[in-house]
Amino acid sequence: MKAFGFSEYGAPTVFQEIDKEIKDPKPDQVQIEVMAFGINPYDILLRQGQFKEIRPLKFPFVPGTDLVGQVVKVGDEVTNFKVGDYVINYRPSGAYGERVNATADKVVKRPRTLSFLDAASLPTPGIAAYNAWHHFADVKDGDVIGIAGVTGLVGSLLAQMAKSQGHEVIGSASAANVEYAKWIGVDRFIAYDEEQDRSKFESSADVVFDATLGGHDDGLSDSLVKPGGQIVLIPNLKYDVKTPDVKVTHLIPGQGASNKEALEYWVELSKTWGVSIRVQNILKFTREDVVKAHELIEAHHSGKTVIQIERAHRTSFEGQKHAD
Ligand SMILES: NC(=O)c1ccc[n+]([C@@H]2O[C@H](COP(=O)([O-])OP(=O)(O)OC[C@H]3O[C@@H](n4cnc5c(N)ncnc54)[C@H](OP(=O)(O)O)[C@@H]3O)[C@@H](O)[C@H]2O)c1
């Protein structure tokens, strides 16, 4: 099967097309034909070799953690999925390929309420937002929620979670994103590139999430939070807080809920409340576009980038009966 990966660390151009063998799924696995996969900043860091001490890669390495696809084979012990199901999978690597095998308990069914492209974009930011809220914040009923970076992937999911639970949300992003912020329900919007006077928002949120890219919020979370409140930092950074008695917590990847629990939360919320994810770039399954996707993220191009695998016809499921 066709995949894209690399055999050395370096620039986006290290990507090569790889002909990768895929075995039949193990008894507890399903085999998924990938329809689309999301590109994450984590993929870029792996390719650059920034994690080579803590996560040395075996080459050739095919990255990719977030995908949506269709089940094409089912292991003997799997009872909760059938051939033809549309599913979402979060995995350590391998999504940049035509097929993957995934342990069934790491897979959730894609609801019709999430488009395929949204579903491919959901896992990494969805798991981060879910854990930040449920395991690193102490949100009480009626708390006012502040979100620096409210229109980003993580920030917009946090805002929708907060609105679905009846919280008032104050959020910041650039002025260009005000309409999207309103659309996802943000009550009060701070345009960080236009709003010079922050005094009217000062000390107005009980819990503030810093979901800006790299945590560069120019001190906004500190000015938003009330004395005695809480700041939850999504990016890994040191943050200097001047507001008195503020509890600062860091989201630690891998700690918190199981990934499946987090994904199931978003699946349910998409059915009961509705979930919006903004996909900005839809690219093709070619080496040129995989390189381009990495270049876009390196250039801090905002919005989600998804690679879509187009097929002239869908797989015939190798002799098995199609799902309804
Ligand atoms: N620990 C984890 O598991 C985990 C998982 C996912 C993400 N993250 C981290 O979380 C952060 C957010 O990720 P993301 O994918 O949501 O990023 P993103 O989609 O690029 O969103 C960044 C947001 O920050 C806003 N922003 C930029 N500069 C700002 C400023 N000075 N003040 C206020 N807002 C500002 C952007 O608004 P404009 O576009 O209008 O400028 C945008 O709304 C990243 O650092 C990422 O690495 C961590």
The ligand as an SDF file (V2000), in Angstrom:
LIG
                    3D

 48 52  0  0  0  0  0  0  0  0999 V2000
   -0.3650   19.2220   24.9650 N   0  0  0  0  0  0  0  0  0  0  0  0
   -1.1350   18.7270   23.9960 C   0  0  0  0  0  0  0  0  0  0  0  0
   -1.5580   17.5600   24.0060 O   0  0  0  0  0  0  0  0  0  0  0  0
   -1.5110   19.6340   22.8850 C   0  0  0  0  0  0  0  0  0  0  0  0
   -2.3820   19.1630   21.9070 C   0  0  0  0  0  0  0  0  0  0  0  0
   -2.7670   20.0190   20.9110 C   0  0  0  0  0  0  0  0  0  0  0  0
   -2.2370   21.3090   20.8880 C   0  0  0  0  0  0  0  0  0  0  0  0
   -1.3530   21.7200   21.8260 N   0  0  0  0  0  0  0  0  0  0  0  0
   -0.7900   23.0770   21.8170 C   0  0  0  0  0  0  0  0  0  0  0  0
   -1.8480   24.0030   22.0300 O   0  0  0  0  0  0  0  0  0  0  0  0
   -1.5920   25.2050   21.3000 C   0  0  0  0  0  0  0  0  0  0  0  0
   -2.7940   25.5460   20.4510 C   0  0  0  0  0  0  0  0  0  0  0  0
   -2.8910   24.5810   19.4050 O   0  0  0  0  0  0  0  0  0  0  0  0
   -3.9350   24.7700   18.2240 P   0  0  0  0  0  0  0  0  0  0  0  0
   -3.7170   23.6290   17.3190 O   0  0  0  0  0  0  0  0  0  0  0  0
   -5.2910   25.0170   18.7880 O   0  0  0  0  0  0  0  0  0  0  0  0
   -3.3850   26.1300   17.5610 O   0  0  0  0  0  0  0  0  0  0  0  0
   -4.0730   27.0680   16.4650 P   0  0  0  0  0  0  0  0  0  0  0  0
   -5.2100   26.3540   15.8200 O   0  0  0  0  0  0  0  0  0  0  0  0
   -2.9970   27.6410   15.6330 O   0  0  0  0  0  0  0  0  0  0  0  0
   -4.7420   28.2490   17.3550 O   0  0  0  0  0  0  0  0  0  0  0  0
   -4.0000   29.2670   17.9640 C   0  0  0  0  0  0  0  0  0  0  0  0
   -4.9600   30.3520   18.4340 C   0  0  0  0  0  0  0  0  0  0  0  0
   -4.2180   31.3700   19.1370 O   0  0  0  0  0  0  0  0  0  0  0  0
   -4.6310   32.6630   18.6690 C   0  0  0  0  0  0  0  0  0  0  0  0
   -3.5550   33.6250   18.9560 N   0  0  0  0  0  0  0  0  0  0  0  0
   -2.3670   33.7410   18.3330 C   0  0  0  0  0  0  0  0  0  0  0  0
   -1.6450   34.7270   18.9110 N   0  0  0  0  0  0  0  0  0  0  0  0
   -2.3970   35.2270   19.9460 C   0  0  0  0  0  0  0  0  0  0  0  0
   -2.2080   36.2440   20.9250 C   0  0  0  0  0  0  0  0  0  0  0  0
   -1.0980   36.9940   20.9580 N   0  0  0  0  0  0  0  0  0  0  0  0
   -3.1890   36.4670   21.8480 N   0  0  0  0  0  0  0  0  0  0  0  0
   -4.3270   35.7310   21.8180 C   0  0  0  0  0  0  0  0  0  0  0  0
   -4.5750   34.7570   20.9000 N   0  0  0  0  0  0  0  0  0  0  0  0
   -3.6190   34.5080   19.9780 C   0  0  0  0  0  0  0  0  0  0  0  0
   -4.9320   32.4220   17.2170 C   0  0  0  0  0  0  0  0  0  0  0  0
   -5.7380   33.4350   16.7000 O   0  0  0  0  0  0  0  0  0  0  0  0
   -5.4670   34.0150   15.2060 P   0  0  0  0  0  0  0  0  0  0  0  0
   -5.4210   32.8170   14.2820 O   0  0  0  0  0  0  0  0  0  0  0  0
   -6.6240   34.9080   14.9790 O   0  0  0  0  0  0  0  0  0  0  0  0
   -4.1190   34.7120   15.2950 O   0  0  0  0  0  0  0  0  0  0  0  0
   -5.7070   31.0820   17.3170 C   0  0  0  0  0  0  0  0  0  0  0  0
   -7.0320   31.3440   17.7360 O   0  0  0  0  0  0  0  0  0  0  0  0
   -0.2980   24.9560   20.4930 C   0  0  0  0  0  0  0  0  0  0  0  0
    0.7940   25.5240   21.1760 O   0  0  0  0  0  0  0  0  0  0  0  0
   -0.1810   23.4440   20.4660 C   0  0  0  0  0  0  0  0  0  0  0  0
    1.1540   23.0060   20.3460 O   0  0  0  0  0  0  0  0  0  0  0  0
   -1.0060   20.9250   22.8230 C   0  0  0  0  0  0  0  0  0  0  0  0
  1  2  1  0
  2  3  2  0
  2  4  1  0
  4  5  1  0
  4 48  2  0
  5  6  2  0
  6  7  1  0
  7  8  2  0
  8  9  1  0
  8 48  1  0
  9 10  1  0
  9 46  1  0
 10 11  1  0
 11 12  1  0
 11 44  1  0
 12 13  1  0
 13 14  1  0
 14 15  2  0
 14 16  1  0
 14 17  1  0
 17 18  1  0
 18 19  2  0
 18 20  1  0
 18 21  1  0
 21 22  1  0
 22 23  1  0
 23 24  1  0
 23 42  1  0
 24 25  1  0
 25 26  1  0
 25 36  1  0
 26 27  1  0
 26 35  1  0
 27 28  2  0
 28 29  1  0
 29 30  1  0
 29 35  2  0
 30 31  1  0
 30 32  2  0
 32 33  1  0
 33 34  2  0
 34 35  1  0
 36 37  1  0
 36 42  1  0
 37 38  1  0
 38 39  2  0
 38 40  1  0
 38 41  1  0
 42 43  1  0
 44 45  1  0
 44 46  1  0
 46 47  1  0
M  CHG  2   8   1  16  -1
M  END
$$$$
